[in-house]
Structure formats: C-alpha cells, structure tokens
Amino acid sequence: MAKAWLSTRAARARTRLAGAHVLPSPNIWRWPELYEIENRAQDSAGRLWRALREECDWTGLDVVDVGCGDGFHLTTFADDAASVTGIEPHPPLATRASGRVRGLGAVRVLAGTAQRLPLPDTSVDLVHARTAYFFGPGCEPGMLEADRVLRPGGALAIVDLDGTRPPYGSWLCADVAGYDPFAVEQFFAVKGFSCRKVDTLWRFGSRSELEAVLRIEFSAATAERAIAATPGLEIPVGYRLHVRRKPTGLIVS
C-alpha cells in the first residue's frame, strides 16, 4: 500500500482509460498472488467489516467497489447486497476479478476509474473504496463522481490507512515524503465526512509470507526495518473509515 501511495503522490507512469488518469498500484499490479495473501491476512478479526456495516449497512442495497482489484471484497458484499459492481482500471486485475465472481448472481466487474464511473446517475446506494484512489487532496473528482451515481441518502465510504497509528502508520509516513496523516484527516472532515478509527491485526501463516508482503508494500530500507521490528506473525494496523452521505433533499440555510 505504501508503494501505491508513493506512485499516487508522484503521479508517475500514468496510463489512460476513457480519458481519465489511472494511478498504478505497484503491489497488486505486479504481485497479485502475493497481494492475495496480504488480503487474507488483513483485518483478521473482521473489525473493519463490522465498522463498515454499522456505519452503512449494505443489506439489500446496490453496492459499488471502486478500485476493486482482483475482486477480493466483492464476495463479502455479495452475501447481502441486492447487486455488487466492481470497478477496476487495470485489465489483468479486472479479468481476475471477473473470474472470482463468476457464477455469483447480481455481481459484475466493469472497466472504469474513480473519476469516470461507467454507471448511470443516482443508480447505487453505497460507493466503497478501500485503500484505493481516495488518499486525500486531489481525489475531489472521484468524490464528485460518487455523488453523481449515489441515490439520495446513499453513502460514500472510504477506508484508508491511519498514518497516526504505529507501527504500520510510522512505516507508511517514513516512506511517503511529505505525507501528513493529520492533514488528510482534516481534508476529509472539511469535505463533510465522519471519521471512525479502527484498529486491526494482520495475521500471517508464516514468517516468509509476512516478510514478502512487507517487501511489496515498502521501500527496501523501510521493509527491512519493519521486518526487524516484527518478531512474530502479526502486525497491528490502524485504519480510518470516512463516511459521507448524499443529502436526501434541499438544504435550506
């Protein structure tokens, strides 16, 4: 994730899809099988899912997962949602995601970007993005698109890493030059989002898996420091859940 943040901030190696910029995520783009291990290790106690359901329960609703990658989270939404749409700009990942959800009713994967969602106006109830695109200042086009496709009362739910929570947050801040987690929190607050902090535990099956994941997430120096500071198979990782609902009617001041 840290390397994805670095690419986002540097805005290098950009490609284009339907006229919108696509910011590469080196970890999952280059090592999808290893990222699958990372996904399975994350939130081992399900705290993020519980917090998300408490803030914006998707049961019986139409859900969009922006930057869905290879579709890891689509199946969880599909258990309860009326429909689930994964949006992914990177063709190989979109293909993997489509294969993962093949056979599941009312689940689809579309090529698209956060800035240009291939969906009609007021057509969904929840737009979810987990450590994808919405990293703070600069993500306003994606917010506008989410507002466009959301029905009145619908929610934009953004899950990002909490740079104020050690140890993972400290490694993140060390690797992303100029990143200020407090400024990011303020940015979302000014934009009208609530903020719920969620402490999770990443739990791996082996040391080799843990070390390999850290090496795709951080620069070599930071990864080695993180590995040395982690004696076992678990890493405490803090997240922030930012939620903003679309107004249901006119606001009269």
N, C-alpha and C positions, 0 to 999 in steps of 0.2 A: 504494500500500500504506500509506503514512503516513496518508493521509486515512481509510482504513479503520480504522487503529489509533486515530485520533482519535475516530471515531464509536464504536468499541468501548469506549473508556475513558469517554467522556462518556455513553454509553448513551442517546443521544437518538434521536428519530424511530423508536422501536421499533414493529414490527408484530408480529402473532402468526400462528403456523402450528401447528395441532394442539396449542395450549396452551403452546407453547414460544416464548421470545423469539427474535426474529430481529434481528441487528445488521447494519444496512445496510453495504455496501461501495461507497462512492460512486464509486470509479474504474470498476469493471467494470459496476456497475448503470447508470451514466449514459453511459458511453462504451465499450460493448462492442467496437466495431470498433477503436478506438484501443488498447484493452486486448489485443486480438488481436496487434497489432503489438508491444506490450510482451512478451507471452508468447513470441513468436518471437525476440525479442532476448535474452531471459533465458537464462542458462546456455549460452552459445553453444558451449562445448566439451563439454557433456554431463557435467560433473563431478558435479552433483547426482544425476543418474540413475545414474551409476556407483557413487557412495557409497551410494545407497539400495539398489541391487541387492546390493552387498557386505554390507550390514547385514541385509537381509531380502529375499532373492530371492523373487519372486512367481511364478516359473515353475510352471505347473500348479496354482496356488492360486486361491482366491476372494478378490477384492480389492474394497474399498470406498474410494471417494474422497469424503471429506466436504468439502462446500463446493466442489463441482466446477466451479462457474461455468458457462461455456458448453461445458464438456467438453474443453478443450484437452488435458489429460493422459490422458484415458480411452483414447485410441487407442494410446498407448505401452504402457499396461498390457495392452491387449487383444492385443498381439502375442504375449504369452507366457502370460498368465493363463488359468486354466480359465474364470473368469467375472469380469466387472467391473460394479460398480454405482456409479453416480454419485449422490450425494445433494446436492440443491440446494434452498434455501428460496425463491428468487426466481423466480416463474413464468416471466417472459420469458427468463431465463437457462436454466432447465430446458428450455424449448422449443427454444432454440438448441442445447443440448447433445444433446437427442434427435435433432435433425436432423443433427448432426455424426456421430453413431454409427449412424445408420440404415443397415441392411444389414450391420452387423458382428454376427457371431454371439456369443451369450452376453454382450452388453453392453446395459445398460439404465440409465435415469435415473429416479429417484424423487424426489418432493417430500418433504422432511423437513429436520430440523435435527440438529445435533450432539448436542443434549440429548435428542432423541427420534428415534432411527433407526428407520425402518419395516422392520425386519429381525428375524428370529427369534433367540432365544438361540443362542449357540455355532454360528453359521452361516457365519462367514468366517475367513480366515487373516491378512489384512492390512487394517488401517484406516489409510489415508493421509490426511493433511491438510496442504496446502501454503499457508502464509500465510492460513489460514482458521480463525477461531474460537479456536484454541488459542494465546493470546497471553500466558499466564502466569496469575497468581492470578485466580480467577473461572471458569476453564474446567473445574473439577472435575466438574460434571455431565456434560460431554462425555466425560471420562475414564471415568466410571462406565458410560456407555452403550457406549463402545468395549469395555470389559472384558466387558460383558454379551453382545455379539454375537460376540466373538472365541472361537475354539476354544482349548483348552489348547495352549500353545506358540505361539499367534498373536501378532502384533506390532502395536502402535500406533506409527506413525511420523509425527512432527510436524516439518515443515520451517518454520522461521521465519527472519526476517531477523536478522542479527547486528549489534546496535547498537554493538558494540565495534570493528567493522571500518570504518575510514574508506575512502572519503569518504561512501558511502551511509549507513553507520551514524550518522555525525555529523549528517547532514541529518535522518535519522529522529528522533534524540534531540532535535534542535533544535525539531522540530515537535510532538512528543508531550510535553506538560507532565507532569513527574513520572515519566517512563519511565526505569527503571533496568535496563539490559541485564544487569548482573551479578546483580541480584536475581531476574530472570527465569530466568537460568541456575541459580541456587541453588534456585529453586522446583521446576524440573523434576528437578534432582538429588535433592532430598528426596523427590520422588514416585517415585523409582526408575528414572529414565530415564538412559541413557547420552547423551553429547553428542559429536557429531563436527562439527567446524567445516570448512566447505567454502568456499573462495574461488572465485568465478566471475567471468565477464566478460560484461556485457551488451553486445551489438554490434548497432548500428542501421544501416539502409541509407542514412540521410540525417540531416542536422542537424535538419531540420524534424520528423522522427519523434522523435528523441531529446528535443528541446525540448518537444514536445507531451506526451510521456509524463511527463516531469518535472513538467509543469504539472498533470497529473491526480493525481500522487502527493503533492505537497507544497503547502503554503500558497504564496501568490504570492511572498512575500519569500524564502522558502527555495528555491523553484523558480528564481527569478532568480539567487540565489547559486550554486546547483548548476550552472545553465547557464553562468555566467561561469567557473566552476572546471573546466569540462569542455571542452577545446579541440577534441576530435575526435569520433569516433563510438562510443567505448567507455567504459563505466563499470565499475570494479571494485566488486563487490557480494559481501559475505560472508553466508553462511547458517549456521544451526545445524540439524543433524539430530538430533532427540531420539528415541530408540527405547526402548520398554519392552515386554517380553514377558509374556504371561499365564502364570502358573505351570502346569506340567503335572500337578501333584499336590499333596497336602497338604504343607505346610511344618511340620516339627517342630522347635521350638526346644529 
